[in-house]
Amino acid sequence: MDCLEAIFTRRSIRHFLKKPVEEEKVLKAIEAGHWAPSGLNNQPWRFIIVEREDLKEELSKLTHYGRIIKEASNLIVVFLDNNSSYHREKDIQAIGACIQNILLALHAQGIGAVWIGEILKNREAVESLLKAKEGWELMAVIALGYPKKEGKSTRKDLKEVIGGWYK
Ligand SMILES: Cc1cc2nc3c(=O)[nH]c(=O)nc-3n(C[C@H](O)[C@H](O)[C@H](O)COP(=O)(O)O)c2cc1C
């Protein structure tokens, strides 16, 4: 799958088959995330991978999207390492780029995923449950697995989002 095809065909997947995702595919996706750009190349992202059922169960209680968390084969929990941060706004933008790389890399390998941000309301509980290191701040949980149901989302017309073109 080429890059543009991956971008245009990726959709959030919220229903997963009961089929474990291979470790090398998860690691490949994290490596793709790690190759995202960051300000001063400070690489402020950190990850914890969860596949233990008891931890998924506990995490599922911390979000409205608990069903997705429980159904997922793996969770990639993404943190901002405040010890490596140099400019909060830019670091958070870099984390967004990292997460998008992960989603695309999963999709290119036939794996579905969804970015779960709603769980941030329980940031501290997630950090303590997963024994995140000092300074690691929860940014998102990526739930992933083999897709059971396709996602379908659309986009506004391009004309609505381009505010000008000075030629
Ligand atoms: C910052 C952010 C937070 C999100 N949080 C959630 C979430 O908590 N639960 C969820 O089901 N989807 C979540 N999503 C996925 C969006 O709903 C989804 O990307 C959007 O509806 C467009 O659909 P698509 O990804 O299929 O193109 C989030 C996406 C982003 C970028």
The ligand as an SDF file (V2000), in Angstrom:
LIG
                    3D

 31 33  0  0  0  0  0  0  0  0999 V2000
   -7.6700   13.6310   19.4650 C   0  0  0  0  0  0  0  0  0  0  0  0
   -8.6220   12.5340   19.0760 C   0  0  0  0  0  0  0  0  0  0  0  0
   -9.3770   11.9140   20.0410 C   0  0  0  0  0  0  0  0  0  0  0  0
  -10.2630   10.8760   19.6930 C   0  0  0  0  0  0  0  0  0  0  0  0
  -10.9420   10.2280   20.6910 N   0  0  0  0  0  0  0  0  0  0  0  0
  -11.7700    9.2150   20.3590 C   0  0  0  0  0  0  0  0  0  0  0  0
  -12.4380    8.4830   21.3810 C   0  0  0  0  0  0  0  0  0  0  0  0
  -12.2640    8.7400   22.5780 O   0  0  0  0  0  0  0  0  0  0  0  0
  -13.2720    7.4710   21.0140 N   0  0  0  0  0  0  0  0  0  0  0  0
  -13.4560    7.1480   19.6960 C   0  0  0  0  0  0  0  0  0  0  0  0
  -14.2170    6.2040   19.4270 O   0  0  0  0  0  0  0  0  0  0  0  0
  -12.8240    7.7970   18.6970 N   0  0  0  0  0  0  0  0  0  0  0  0
  -11.9910    8.8260   18.9950 C   0  0  0  0  0  0  0  0  0  0  0  0
  -11.3000    9.4790   18.0120 N   0  0  0  0  0  0  0  0  0  0  0  0
  -11.4730    9.0650   16.6080 C   0  0  0  0  0  0  0  0  0  0  0  0
  -12.3370   10.0680   15.8500 C   0  0  0  0  0  0  0  0  0  0  0  0
  -13.6750    9.9510   16.2700 O   0  0  0  0  0  0  0  0  0  0  0  0
  -12.2160    9.7930   14.3440 C   0  0  0  0  0  0  0  0  0  0  0  0
  -10.8690    9.9390   13.9570 O   0  0  0  0  0  0  0  0  0  0  0  0
  -13.0830   10.7470   13.5180 C   0  0  0  0  0  0  0  0  0  0  0  0
  -14.4460   10.5460   13.7820 O   0  0  0  0  0  0  0  0  0  0  0  0
  -12.8470   10.5750   12.0150 C   0  0  0  0  0  0  0  0  0  0  0  0
  -13.0740    9.2300   11.6660 O   0  0  0  0  0  0  0  0  0  0  0  0
  -11.9540    8.3420   10.9520 P   0  0  0  0  0  0  0  0  0  0  0  0
  -10.8160    8.1920   11.8960 O   0  0  0  0  0  0  0  0  0  0  0  0
  -12.6290    7.0300   10.6510 O   0  0  0  0  0  0  0  0  0  0  0  0
  -11.5510    9.0530    9.6870 O   0  0  0  0  0  0  0  0  0  0  0  0
  -10.4070   10.4940   18.3290 C   0  0  0  0  0  0  0  0  0  0  0  0
   -9.6130   11.1190   17.3700 C   0  0  0  0  0  0  0  0  0  0  0  0
   -8.7160   12.1040   17.7250 C   0  0  0  0  0  0  0  0  0  0  0  0
   -7.8350   12.7200   16.6640 C   0  0  0  0  0  0  0  0  0  0  0  0
  1  2  1  0
  2  3  1  0
  2 30  2  0
  3  4  2  0
  4  5  1  0
  4 28  1  0
  5  6  2  0
  6  7  1  0
  6 13  1  0
  7  8  2  0
  7  9  1  0
  9 10  1  0
 10 11  2  0
 10 12  1  0
 12 13  2  0
 13 14  1  0
 14 15  1  0
 14 28  1  0
 15 16  1  0
 16 17  1  0
 16 18  1  0
 18 19  1  0
 18 20  1  0
 20 21  1  0
 20 22  1  0
 22 23  1  0
 23 24  1  0
 24 25  2  0
 24 26  1  0
 24 27  1  0
 28 29  2  0
 29 30  1  0
 30 31  1  0
M  END
$$$$
